[in-house]
Amino acid sequence: MKVLVTGANGFLGSHVVRILLESGYEVRAFILKGTPANILDGLAYETYEGDLLDKRDIECALDGCDYVIHTAAITDVWPSKSPQSWKINFELVKLLVDAFKRKPVKKYIHVGTANSFGFGSKEQPGTENTPFNSGKYGLDYINSKKAAQDYLLSEAHENRLPVVIINPTFMIGENDSKPGSGEMIISVIKGKVPGYSAGGRSFAAVKDVARACVAAIEKGDVGACYITGGINLNYKEFFSLVGKVAAVKPPQLKIPKFVAVIFATFIELFAKLRRKKPLLTKTMAKISGDGHYYSSNKAMKELGYIQSGLERALAEAIAYYKHRGYLN
């Protein structure tokens, strides 16, 4: 059985490729033309270089594939309004579905985000049945992913599209070459984070999420969504864990949400003047003041999702950052 993996040289995609191969699948890795794939060195996979926005490339890449795991996405939260997010996270998905309908693909595993469902408290974390409540942030990344999920579920229910959606929370681990989620961890280690906000997140090991993507091929129900999270921690708890694993002193000062928003406003303005990406934005400050906590019970029951442990994922991530020179 052959699986096409989009975004195969990305943070999640690279782990999906490895686990697929370990599970006995053949892999065709869709690599954006001109981007490095050294993160996959040593793995026995087939490469397809192309552009996912090109219908011909999509159809050629799908030839002979039984399954697709779509991990490619724009995850940037700056700028908050981004036409590119809509093009890659939504319009591209429609192109893929159009191609699937002309190919004998058995199942399409789509990687969305847990933010497409409402977050909850530690005591009552968000589930696949919690109404979406992140639209208030006005973030195109979140809104484009939610629109793609709504479209796919509609296609599954109305046109029998064989799609299963995996909804990861905040992922941590090695191969975060951008870095994405690792940017916060690196800032804590370098002492660039002055304090912690009142909010928190569900922190997941990227390898666990990748295993869920592969498990969904056989176990995932068509038209179903699965939140793949980890441990729910507030930022004080998470930064303390980073400090423990990296042997550094974590931030000790609690910063009220309104103070963080005011502080971020000035940082954002200064960054615009310098034409650089800000370390903190108003939107990020607002998000960090809320507790984005989720439950993975459904994925555990139906996919056999296992949470291997955040401390191990952090240790692997930090070792990777050191190897890449991000901590210099």
C-alpha positions, -999 to +999 in steps of 0.1 A: +000+000+000+014+034-010+008+066+009+012+101-004+024+125+023+022+162+016+045+185+036+068+155+040+098+175+048+080+195+075+078+192+113+050+167+115+053+153+079+089+141+085+077+120+114+047+107+095+070+095+067+093+077+092+064+060+110+047+049+078+079+032+066+083+015+100+047+003+097+054-013+063+038+012+040+054+026+008+057+063+009+057+090-018+068+122-003+054+154-019+082+180-015+077+216-025+100+222-054+132+240-042+129+232-005+154+210+013+146+174+022+177+165+042+155+160+072+144+127+055+180+116+048+185+078+052+148+069+046+137+047+018+109+068+002+099+080-033+101+118-039+077+139-059+088+175-063+061+199-073+036+226-063+004+216-045-013+246-060-008+231-095-036+206-103-013+186-127+012+181-099-015+169-075-029+144-100+005+131-110+015+127-073-017+108-066-012+082-093-008+048-078-014+060-042-039+042-020-040+068+008-031+104+014-019+121+046-021+159+041+002+177+066+011+207+045-002+240+059+007+276+067+008+279+105+021+314+108+002+337+132+020+368+119+005+387+102-028+379+117-045+386+083-029+365+057-042+357+022-015+330+020-031+312+049-064+310+030-047+300-002-028+271+014-051+260+043-084+263+025-082+268-013-055+241-016-077+216+002-105+222-023-080+214-051-070+182-034-106+171-030-113+178-066-084+156-076-093+128-051-127+125-068-110+115-100-086+090-083-092+057-065-079+070-032-092+048-003-088+074+025-077+109+030-061+118+064-063+155+068-043+173+095-063+202+110-060+218+144-077+214+178-085+251+176-113+242+152-131+231+183-138+251+214-111+250+242-121+244+278-107+244+313-084+218+329-114+205+347-136+204+315-113+204+285-126+210+250-137+180+230-148+173+194-183+184+205-173+217+220-185+247+198-157+267+181-147+297+201-114+309+187-130+331+160-128+360+184-090+363+178-095+372+141-065+350+132-065+338+096-046+307+104-073+295+128-102+306+106-088+291+074-082+257+091-118+258+105-132+266+071-113+237+056-126+213+082-162+225+077-158+220+039-143+185+043-170+173+068-196+186+044-180+166+015-178+135+037-215+137+047-229+148+014-206+133-012-190+104+008-155+118+007-134+092+026-118+118+049-106+115+085-094+146+103-066+146+129-067+177+151-034+183+169-028+206+198+005+224+204+032+200+191+067+196+205+096+175+193+126+172+170+127+182+133+111+216+141+134+233+116+115+265+111+113+267+142+075+270+148+063+258+182+100+256+193+103+294+191+087+298+225+109+271+240+141+286+226+131+320+239+126+306+274+160+289+273+177+321+261+160+341+289+140+363+265+107+356+281+101+381+310+072+363+326+043+340+321+007+347+313-024+333+330-033+310+301-020+276+290-022+249+263-025+212+257+011+202+248+015+171+225+045+151+214+048+154+176+057+117+173+025+108+190+005+129+166+023+113+137+014+078+150-022+089+152-021+100+115-009+066+105-033+048+128-062+067+112-056+048+079-070+016+093-089+028+125-102+062+117-139+066+109-148+084+077-162+118+085-148+118+120-124+142+138-099+133+165-082+157+188-046+145+194-034+165+224-012+158+254-009+172+289-028+203+298-004+228+315-006+265+323+024+285+311+040+287+346+039+249+347+052+245+311+080+270+315+091+253+347+092+220+328+113+236+301+136+250+328+140+215+344+148+198+311+171+225+298+187+232+332+178+269+330+158+293+353+123+297+340+104+330+341+090+338+376+069+369+370+031+365+363+020+390+337-017+400+336-034+397+303-041+434+299-004+442+306+007+416+280-016+431+254-003+467+260+033+455+259+026+435+227+011+466+211+044+485+214+065+455+203+043+450+172+045+487+163+083+488+167+086+456+146+065+472+118+088+502+118+118+479+115+100+456+090+107+426+112+085+399+126+076+408+162+084+385+191+050+391+205+018+404+189-015+416+204-033+385+191-007+362+206-010+381+239-047+376+239-044+339+231-018+334+258-042+348+284-067+320+277-065+283+287-065+263+255-071+229+271-083+198+253-092+162+258-079+134+236-102+107+250-119+100+216-085+095+198-074+072+227-104+050+225-108+048+187-073+052+173-053+037+202-037+072+206-009+070+232+007+100+249+043+091+254+052+120+276+060+157+273+094+156+291+108+132+266+095+153+237+110+184+252+144+167+256+144+156+220+133+190+208+161+208+229+187+184+216+176+191+181+177+229+187+213+226+200+223+205+169+209+231+146+226+259+164+193+276+175+205+280+211+239+297+203 
